[in-house]
Structures are given as structure tokens and as C-alpha cells.
Amino acid sequence: MKRCIDNKVGTILILCLMALYLPVRANQIDSLELQLSHANDTLKTKLLIQLSKAYWTVSPSKGLLYANEAVKFSEQQQNQNSKAKALLYGGVNAWFMGEYSEAINYYQKSLSLSREIHNDRLCAYNLNNLGMVNTYLKNYGKAIENYTESSLIMGKIGDTIEAAKIKNNIAELNMLNGDLDLALKTHLSVLKTIEPSDEKVFLIWLYDDIGTVYKKKNEHPMALKYFFKSVELSQRIDNNLGKTKTMNHIGEIYLLTGDYTKAKTFFFDGLHYARLTDAKENINETFRNISEYFSLTGDYKQALDYYKKYKQLSDSIMDDNKIRTITEMQARYELEGKEIENKLLRKNVEIGELKIKKNKTQGLFLIALLLLTALLAIIIYSRLMIKKRKNDELNEKNRLINTQKDQLSHTLAELTTLNKLLYQQKKAIETSKIELETLNAKLAETNSTKDKFFTIIAHDLKGPFNTMLGFSEILEEEFENLEMDEKKRWIKSIHKGLQETFNLLENLLQWASTQRGTISFEPQETDLSVLTENTCKLLNQQALDKSISLINKITENTTIYADYNMISTVIRNLVTNAIKFTGKGGEVFIESGLTPDKKQVEIRVRDTGCGIPKEIQTRLFSLAGNKSTPGTLNEKGTGLGLILCKEFVEKHHGKIWIESEPGKGSSFIFTIPGNG
């Protein structure tokens, strides 16, 4: 079986190489050599490559000489593509001569050059051929690497059929390495590509390969399934070689399973087709199988007869191979001898021509030397006279140049001074421009602050007072006529309005203080849990009015380093804001934890309210873009609270941000130093 695999490997090598160019028939060799004798250099390179390709199965030693000549001409013409092809065919011819190390050397040179010129297909063929040589040398690991890279390149350039064929070689090596499961998996993946294609001959061998793996795994039913597929396809396309090979394999399985009648039928049918194709190695394999069949059935005479036939044909094949090898070696040595003789003749002719050229050159050299001496004498005299005149002119020009140089130096000094002045003026203008732009920005900000301030005074403070004045007027005029519940309701509304107005006024005053820079900043170690508890007490009634659960999850002894009043204001504003935008029955949480670097405390006010759209989130902390939004019960606000929060947090070198989605609530988060 090993011998069959090796033969098949050789066959696949030829098929892969022939995919690059169509084989040149033997009767075209004479025509190519005739054209070579009168071709120009460019055409000569192409003809040498074609002759190298034509000779690899006829006389690889001569093919190798042609490949080497093609390499030389390619180098002279600096044609890297032709050189890479010539090296590839040099490797093929060396392979057929049995010079495996030399073949590898040719392939590697061609591969390196193919990569330089980005010829992916040539790279793939060189890698495939290296895989063939390494397989023959039993370097299976290296061969698998070569095949894998070749298959990937073929797949990259879109040649899926050729990639699948190369992948099948990998499966063969997996089988040789004893990894039958991986070999089977690879063969079956190749089958998915080959079955829908027109590669029917290759499909015969692929079915046979899969059956062989199943046979080695002792899964005889599956092996027979694929062997019969191979026979059926061989009969359909009338491929006798496929029939004889697979029928032998089917006979071997029946012999193993004890079905001797079927084994005999398939062995003799296989022998018939092997004789039709004159496939000596297949005939010989069948003789051996038939001998084994007669031995197992007890017919030792017939077994001996067929074993003798097997041995005789084996010896004949071996003798043919030896004769072919000797003939090739003789042809190679004769050809190399003629080549050396031709080189010697060419060298003698070149030496003779060089002698003639040398004599002529010596005579011409003497004449030229005399003429040159006379000419030099005339030139030297003329040059001396010209030099004297030029020196006089040069001295005068130098004097003028020195005068102009002094004038230019003076002018340059003046220009340098002027440039310095201009540069200083430019810098002064640029500085004034920057200062003016900064001043304009501050003025714009001041105007915006002023407008916001007057808007709050004119509307946000005036409105609530008008409402409360109205409520108090009703109480004053209708006090005796109102029921006690109604009086309480009006008083509660007035109280709520006053509370909201007080909060608004407090934010306004604190914000105004920050704008003037008069607010005091006195950070100290503070218990965050106490601070948040006090804030919750202030806002608890506001939360109860909307049936909102206000949940303080800050643990005791959580210490921060902060200004108590400022952080109290921040948390109060964030909780008030959360209550404002949370519907009845919702929840507001106050939580804390350390930042990843454990240097700051992260405080989070989270609600289950209506959430905030992305486009609004981006302007919540900006005075210019902030606009107050009514709460879930139409609560009013100024929008100053969040801006004040941002300024107070940044005063502590912290950060404040929001995480929110409409309908899923909001979380306002800020960071504060954890300790002093």
C-alpha cells in the first residue's frame, strides 16, 4: 500500500505542475530547438523555459541544462518573472533525476523570487513541489507546512479546485502519520469542493482515498461505499486505471472479511482492466492479491503460480527502472561533456579574437599617444595665456565683489533690525488679539449670566410670589366661609410654594456668590452618612407628597474631605431634581462607593423616573443651553441647581455626569476626595 501512495504522490506532483502551463508534446521539442538557434534574447528565454518544461519526463538532465540557460538569460534581461519560472522547472527536472537536495534548492530560490515579485501562483506551485520532495524524503511535518501554505495561497487567489487538490495531499500525509481521523476529515472537506466540479478523474482518486482511510480504520461498510462510488464513476467516464485500482481495494476488503467469492471476482476484474491500460505496477499488485486469495482458499499451486508472476513482474519493473536510470545518467554525462567541450572551444575562439584586438589596439594606442602629446602641448600654452588674462580680469572682479559685499552686509544688517521690529510688533498684535478674544468671551459669559439672573428675578421669583399672594388673598377674604380642610389645603399650598421659592432663592444667592467669587470654601473631614441623612430629613415631606420612597444607602462612617455646606447643597439639589422627575410611587436612592483608584468617593443619586433624552443630557450643566423642564406634577424650576452642583463639585476637583435612558430613570454621579 505504501508503494501505491508514493506512486500517487508522484502523479499529483505532475498534475499540479501541469496546471501552470500545458505540457509541450515530445514532437514539438525539435521545433523549439530549431527556433532557439535563430531567436533573439527575449524569445530565447521563453524557448529555453519551454524546452526545460518539455524535457522533464524525456531527459531531465537536458531539461536542467535548458533551465539553467534560461536563468542566465533572464538575469541578463533583468526579467525576474522568467527567472522564477526557469528556477521552478530546474527544480522539476532535478526532482525527476533523483537530485532531491538540488531540487529543494531550485524551488526555494524560485519561491523567494516569486514572493519578491508578488507572483502568488508561482509561490503556490513552488510550495506544493517542496511538499512533494519532503514527502518523498519522509519529512512529513515540513511537507504539511508546505502544502498548507500552498493551499491557502491558492484559496486567496480564487483557485478553489487547485487549493482542494493540495489540501488532499495534506490528508495523505495525515494518513501516513497515522492520524486517520484528521485524514478522513480533510478528505471529506475536499470532497465538498470537488464533487460539484468537472474534476471527475480526480474525484475517482478522492473516493478511493476516502475508502482507503475507512479501510485502515476497519470501518469496512463505509470503505466499500466510497470504493463502489469510485468504480461507478470510473465506469461512467471509462477510466480503466481507476477501475483496476479500486477493484483491487474492494477485493482486499472482501478477502479480509472472508467473502472469498467476491474477492476473487473483483481481483480478476481488476487484472483485466490493468492489462487493458498496461499498468504494470497495478498488474503486479493484482498478482500479489490473487496469490494471497488462493493461499487463503487452500489452492497453494495457484497461489505459487501467481506469486511467481508477481516476483517476475517486480524484477522486470525494477530492471526497467534501472535501465531508464542508467540511460538517463549516460545521456546526462554525454550532454555535460559536450557542454564543457563547447565551452572550451568558445573560450579558445575568444582568446584568439582578444589577441587580434590587442595588436590592433597597441598600434592605435601609439598613434593616439603622439597626437595626444602634440595636442597637449598646444593646449598647455593656450591655457597659460588664457590663465594670465583671466587672472587680471578676476582680480578686478574680486575688487568689485568686495565693494558690493560690504554694501550688502550693511543693507542686511538694516533688514535684520527691521525684521526684529516687525516680529515684535506682530507678537504684540497677536497678544492683544488673544487678550481681546478672552475679554469678549468673558463679556459674552457675563451678559449671559446677567440675562439669566434677570430672567429668574423677573419670572421665576415673581411667578411663585404672585401665586402665593393669590392664595393668601383667598384665605383673607373667605377665611370664615371656608371649611377647615380647604383652609389646610390652601395653607399647605402656600407653604409648598414658599419652600420651593426659598430653595430657588437659596440656589440663586449661592450661584451669584460663586459668580462674584465671594463664597467661602472650607473643606474638612465630613461623615457623608450624616450629611445625606440631614438632607433626607429636609426633603422627606416633599417625597411623601408624591408617595416617593427616599432611600439613603450611605453606610455609617463614610468619610469625605469636603465643604459641608457645598456638598449638602449638591445632594439636596440632585435629590430635589430626582423627586421632581419621578412619578408617584417611585423610588430615589442615594448610594456611594470608592472609585477604581480608591482615592475618591463616588456618590450616586438614582431615581426610577421618566429619564432624560440624550440631546438634553449634553446641555444640563451649561448655563447657555440649560432650560428648566416641568416635573411629573408640573413642578417649576430655574435650571440653576445642576449648574450650581457642577461648580461646587469642580471646586472640590471632582467630576459630575449623568447616566440616563428615557423611561428607565436617571443617575446623577459625582466624585469627591475620600480623605484629607
N, C-alpha and C positions, 0 to 999 in steps of 0.2 A: 504493500500500500504506500509506503514511503516513496518508493520509486515513482509511482503514479503521480504523487503530489509534486515531486520535483519536476517531472515532465510537464505537468500542467503549469507550474510556475514559469517554466521557460516559455511555454506557449503564450501566457498572459503578457510576459515581457515583450514579445514580438508584437502582439496585438496593440499594446499601449504605445509602443514606439511608432507603429504604422499609423496610428491615429493622427500624428503630426503631419506627415506627408504620405501621399500614395506611393506604394513601392514601385520602383523602376524595374521593369522586366529585364531578364538577362539579355534578351536580344537587342535591348537599347544600349547596352554598355559600349558596343563598338561605335555606335553613332555618337555617343557622348565623348568618347576618346578622340574621334575624328574631329569633332567641333573644338575640342580642347587645343588641338595643335595650331589653330589659327585664330583663337579667340583673344579679345583684348582682356586687360587685367580684371575689369569689373565682371565680365561674363565668365572669365576663367575661374573666379572664386565660386560662382554659382555651380559651374560644371564640376569642379572638384568636390563640392559638397554632395552633389547628386551621384557622382561616381563612388564616393565613400559609402553613401547610403545603398547603392546598388550592389556593392561587393560584400556586404557584411555576412550574407549567407552563401556567397560563392567562393570568395577568397578574402577572408577578413584581414589577412596581413597586408594585402594590396589596398584594401579599403582603408586601413590605418594610415598607410603612406599618403593616400589621397587626402585624408582628413588633416594630416599634419601640414601638407602643402596648402590646403585651404586656410589653415590657421595663419600661416606666414603671409599669404596674400591679403587676408583680412586685416592683419596688423599694419601692412604697408598702406592699405587704403583707409585705415582707422575706422573700419566698419565693425563695431562691437557686436551687432546682432548676428552677422555672418560668422564671426569668430566663435560666439557662443554655440551656434548650430554645429560648426565644424568640431568643436570640442565634444559636443554631445555624441556625434557619430563616431568620433575617435574612441569614446568610451564603449559604444556598442560593439565596434569591431574588436577592441581589446577583450571584451566580455566573451565574444564568440571564439577568440583564440585561447581562452582559459587564463588570460593575464588579469586576474581579478584585482590585484593591488593597483595595476596600471589603469584599469577601467574606473576604479573609485577615484583615482587622481584626476582623470579626464572629467568625470561627472562633477566633481567638486569645483574644479576650475570653471566649468560651464555654468554651474549653479551660482557661483559668486558673481560672475559677469552678468548673468540673467537678472540677478537682483539689482545690480547697479543700473541696468538699463530699463528696469521695471517691466520685464517680459515675463508675466505671471505664468503663461502656459509653458514656456521653456523651463521655468523653475519647477513646475509640477512634474514634467517628464523626467527631469534630472533626479528629483527626489524619489519618483517611482522606481527608476532604474537603480538608484542606490539601494532602495529597499530590496530589489531582486538580488543584487550581489550579496548583500548582507544576509539574506535568507539562505542563499546557497552556501555561504560561509558559516551558517548557523548562528549568526549574531542576531537572534530573533528580537531582542529588546530594541536594538538600533534600527532594525528593519521596520518594526512597528512605528517608531518615531518618524522614519522617512515616509511611510505610507500615509500616516495620519496627517502630516503637514501637506503632502501632495493632494490628498483628498479634500482638505479644507480650501486649498487654493483653487482647485477645480470647481468646488461649490461656489466660491466667491466670484469666479468669472462666469458662472451660469452654466457650466458643463456638468449637469447633474448626473448624466449617464456615465461619463468617464470617472466622476467622483465616486459613484457607486461601485464601479469595477475595481477601483483602487481600494475602496473600503472592504471589498470581498477578499482581497489579498491579506488584509489585517485579520479577517476571520480565519483564513487558512493558518496563519501564524499562531493565532489563539488555540487552534486545534492541535498544532504541533507542540505547543507549550503545555497541553493537557487541560486547558481551560475550556471545556466543551460547552458549558452554559453560555459563556461570553461569545464563543464562536457561533453558536446557534442564534443568539440574539442579534449578532451583527449580520449574519447571512439573511435572516428574516427581514431586517430593516432594508437591506439591499434589494430583496425581492419586491418590496413595495414600490421601488423606483423602476425596476427592470420589467416587471410583468406588464405594465401598460405600454411599454415602449416597443419598438420594432427589433430589439436586440434578441431575436429568437434563438440564435446559436448560443449566445452567452447564457440565455435562460436555461438551455439544456444542461450546461455545466453547473449552473447555480442550483437547479433542482437536485442534480447528482451530489453537489457539495452538502446540501441540507440533509439528504438521505444518508450520506456518509457519517455526518455528525450524530444523527439519531442512531445509526448502526453502532457507533462507538459507545453511545450511552445505553446500548442494549434495549432501546425502545424500537423493536422490530416492526410493529404495525405502522408507526409514523415514518420509519425509514422506507418501508415498501410504498407508502402513499406517495412520497416525493420521487422515489425511483420510477414508479409507474408513470408519474407526470412527465418525467424526463423522457421515457421511452415513447409515450404518446406524442409528445412534441417532436421527437426525432423522426417518428414515422410520418407525422404530418408534413414536415418540411424535407423529408427524405434525406436525413443526415445519418449515414451508416456508421460513422465514427461514434456518434452519440449513442446509437443503438447498442453497439458491441460493448462499450464501456459500462453502460448502466445495466445491461442484461447480465454481465458478469457479476455486478454487485448484487442484483436480485438473486442470482443463483447462489452466491455466498451466504445470503441470509437464510434461504431455504435449506442449504447444507447445514447451517448452524442449528436450525430448528428441527432438523430430522426429516424434512419433506424432500426426500431424495429424488422422487419422480420429477417434481417441478424444478429442482435444482439442475437435473440433467437437461431438461428441455431448454432452460434459459442459457446454460453453458454452451450447448451445441448451436443454438440460435445466435448467440454472441460470436461464436467461432466463425459461423457462416458470414456474418457482416464484417468481421475483422478481415477475413480473406478477400472480401469484395473491395475493401479500402486498402489492402496490402499494408495494414498497420502491424508491423512485425512485433512491436512491444505488446500490443493488445492480444495478438495471436498467441504470443508466448505466455502471457498471463492466463489466458483461457486454457492452454495446455496444462499449466500447473494446477488450475482449479479442477479440470476434468480428471487429472491424475488423483487428486485428493478425493474426488467423488467416488471413483472406482475403488480406491483403497478403503473408504468407509463402508462401501456396499459389499466388500469381500472379493471383488474381482481383481485380484492382485496382478494378473497377467496384463490386463488392460491398463491398470494403474502404472505398471512398469513401462509399458509401451509409450504412454503419454508423457511420463516423466522423462524418458529418453528424448522424445520430441522437444520437450521443454529445455533440456540441457543443450541439445544440438543447436536449437534456435538462439539460446542465450549466448553460446560460444560464437555463433555466426554474427549476432549483433555486436558483440564485443570486438570481433575481428574487424567488422566494418568500421567501427568507431576508431580502432587503432590505425587502419589503413587511411581513413579520412584525416586523422590527426597527423600521421607521417607525411601524407601528401601535402597537407597544408603547411607543415613546418618546412618541407623541402621547397615549396613554392615561395614561402616567406624568405628563406635564406638566399634563394636564387635572386629574388627580387631585390633584397637588400644588397647583395653582391653587385648586381647590375647598377643599382643606385650609387654605390660607392665608386664603381668604375667610371660612371658618367660624371660624378663629381670631380674625380681626378683628371679626366680629360678636359672638363671645363676649366679646372684650375690651371692646367698646362697652357691652354689657349690664352687665358687671362694673363699669365706670366709673359708669354710671347708678345702680346699686344702691349703690355706695360713696358717691355724693353724698347720696342719701336717708339712708343710715345716718349720714353725717357731720352733717346738720342735726339729726336726732333726738338724736344724741349730744351736740351742743353744748347743746341745751335741757336735757337731763337733767343735763349737767355743771354748769350754773349752779345748778339746784335743789339738786343734791347738795352744791355748794360752800357754799351758805348754811347748809344743815342741818349740814354738817361744821364750819363756823365756830362755830355755837352750841354744838354738842356738845363741841368742843374747849375752849371757854371753861368749860363746866361741869366737864369732866374735869380741866382745869388747876387750878381752885380746889379740887376734891375731892382731887387729888393733893397739893397743898400742905399741906392739913390732915392728910392721912394721913401725909405725909412727916415732919411735925413730931412726930406721935405716935410714929411708927416710930423716929425718931432717939433719942427719950428711951428707948424700950424697948431699942434697940440699944446705947446706952451702958451700960445696966445689964447687959445680956448680955455685953458685952465685958469688964466688970469681973469677972463670974463666970468667964468663959472664961480670963482671965489667971490667976486663982487656981487653976483646975483644971489649967492648963498647967504652972504651977510644980510642982504636986503630981505630975503625970505625969512631968515631967522628972526629979524626984528618984527616983520609982519606976523609971523607965527606966534610970537610972544604976546602981541597985542590981541590976536584972535583968542588965544588961551585965556587971557584975562577976561575978555568979553564973554566967552563961553561960561566961565565960572559965575559971572554976574547973572547971566541969563538962567543958569541952572538954579542959583539961589532964589531968583525971582519965581521960577517955576515951582520950586518946592514950597515957597511961601504961599503961592496961589493955591496949590493943592491942599496945603494945611488949612487955609482959610475956607476952601470948599468943603472939606470934611467937617470942620467945626460948624459951618453954616448948615450942612445937611443934618448933623446931630442936633443942632438947635431947632431946626424945622421939625424934626421928628418929635423932640420934646414938646414943642409948641402944639403940634397936632395932638399928642397924647394929652396935654394939659387941656386943650379945647374939648377933647372927647370926655375927659373926666368932669370938666365943668358942665358940659351938656347933660351928662348922666346925672350929676348932682342936682341940677335944677329940675330935671325930669322927675327925679324922686321927690323932691320938695313940692313940686307943682302938682304931681298926680298921685304918687304912691303914698305920701303922707296926708295930703289934703283929702283924698278919697275916703280912707277909713274914718277920719275925724268927722266928715260930713255924715257918714253913715251912723256913727255913734251919737252925734248931735240929734239926728232924726229920731233914733231910738229913745234918747233921754227926753226929748220933747214930747213924745207919745206918753212916756211914763208920767211926766209932769202934768200933762193935760188930762189924761184918762186914768190916773192912779186909782181914784175912788171907784171907777166903773170896771176896772179890770179884775179878773179872777186872780187868785194867788198863784196858780200855775203859770198863767200868762205873764204875771209880773216877774216870776223867777226866770221864765224863758227870755224875756227882754233883758233882764239884768245879766243873765248868762251870756247873751249875745254881745252886750256892751263889754263885759269882762273879756270875752274872747277877742273882740276887736282891739281892746286896749292892749292885751297880751301880744297880739300879732304886731300892733303898731309899735309897742315897746321893743320887741325883738328887731323890727325893721330899723327903728331909730338907733338902737344899740349897734347894729351892723353898720349903719350909716356913719355913726360917730367914730367907730373903730376904724372903718375904712378911710375916713377923712384924716384920722390921726396918722395912719400909715402913709398916706399921700404926702403929709407935711413932714413926716419923719419924727413926730413928737411922741409916738407911743413907746413906752419903756419895754425893754426885753431883758428879763431876769430869769434865765434858765437855772433849774436846780433839780435834785433828785426828787421824783414825784411818784407816788403809788398810783398807777394807771387805773387799778380796780376801784379805788376810792373816787377818783376824778369822774370815771364813767358812771358810777353809782349815783353820785350827786347830780349829774346831768340827767340821768334817767328819772330821778325824782321830780326834777323841774318839768320834764316833758311827759310824765306818766299820764296826767289828766288829758293832755292833747291826744295821746294814743288811745285812751279809754273812750274818748268821744267818738272815735271811728272803729271801736272794737278791735283795735290792733294790739297784738302781743308784742311788748317791748322786752327783748331777751338780752341780758348782759352776760356774755360768756367769758369775760375777762377774769382770769384766776387771780386770787389774792397775791399780794407781794410782787406783782409785775411792775418792775421799776423802769422809769424812763427819765432821761435828763432833758427837761423842757420847761418852758414858761407855762405855769399852771393856767393862767387866765387865757392865754392864746390857744392852748390845746383844748381847753374846756370850750372855748368859742368854736373851734373847728368841729369837735364832736357834736356840740349842740346843733350847729348848722347842718351837718350831714344827717343827723337823726331826724331833725325837723323836716329836712328835704325828703328823707325816706318815708316819713309818716304822710307827708303831703301827697306823694305819688303812689301810695299803697292803698288799695281799696279796703272796704270794711271786712273785718275778719282775717286780715293778712298778718304777716309777721315781720318784725325788724330785729336783726341780730347785730350785736357789737362783739367782734372777735379780735384776737391778737395772736401773734406768733413771731418768731425770730426770722430775719432774712437769711438767705443761704450762707452769707459770710459771718452770721451771728453777731454782727456789730450794731445792728439796728433792730428796732421793734416794728413790725408791720401791723397796722391797725386797719380793720375792715368793718365798714358799716354796710350790711347786706339786707336787702328787702325782697319781698315777693310781689312787688308792684308791677306796674304796666311796662317797665323797661324804657330804654331811650334809643331812638334810631341813630345809626352811625353818623349821618350828616349833622345831627345836633350835638353828638358827643364831642366832635372836633372843636366846637366853639364855646363849650360850657365854661371854661376857665379864662375866657377872653372878654375884656370889657367892651371892645368894639363889636364883637359878634354875639355877646350874651343877650338873651331876651327871656324874660320871666314867662313861665308857662303855668296856667291854672292847674291846681291839683285835682285829685279824683272827686272832691266835693267843691270844686271851683274855688279852692283857696288861692289867695293872691300872694305875690312876692315881688322882689325887685331884681333878682338875679345877682345881687351883690354878695350873697352868702358864700357861694362857691369861689368867687374871686378872692374874697377875704380869706377863705380856707387855704387857697393856693399861696397867697402871700405869707400867711403865718407858717405854713409847712416849710416853704423855701427859706424863711427866716431861720429855721432850725436845720438848714442844709439837708432837708428831706425831699421826697418826691410825692406827688399825688396823681392818681389816674383813676379811670373808670373802666369797669367790665360790665357790659350790659347787652341784652338782646330784647327786642320788643316782645312783650308777652311773657318773658321769663325772669323779670325782676332786674335789679341793678346792684352792683357792689362798688362802693367808693373806697379806695385803698390809699393809705399814705404811710410813709416811714418816718420814724423819729429815733434819735440816738437812744441806745438802751441804757447807758450809764455815763457818768462824768469822765 
